[in-house]
Amino acid sequence: MGRMRENPRYNVISMRVSDEERDHLENLMKTTHKSISDIMREAMEYFSVHYEQMGNDRKAA
């Protein structure tokens, strides 16, 4: 049986990417030593933070 995780992840999301995008992801994996899943989680977090900041900037204008 597999080991128990503190924060198990059960949801799988898939997406289609071009060959160029796949190559870019593979280069990121090599340079960061992270998995595609970890890279995509970080990208999602980065986008969320910056998207909220853009929304706040628009409200202030």
Secondary structure, DSSP 8 states (H G I E B T S, - for coil): -----SS-----------HHHHHHHHHHHHHHT--HHHHHHHHHHHHHHHHHHHHHHHHH-
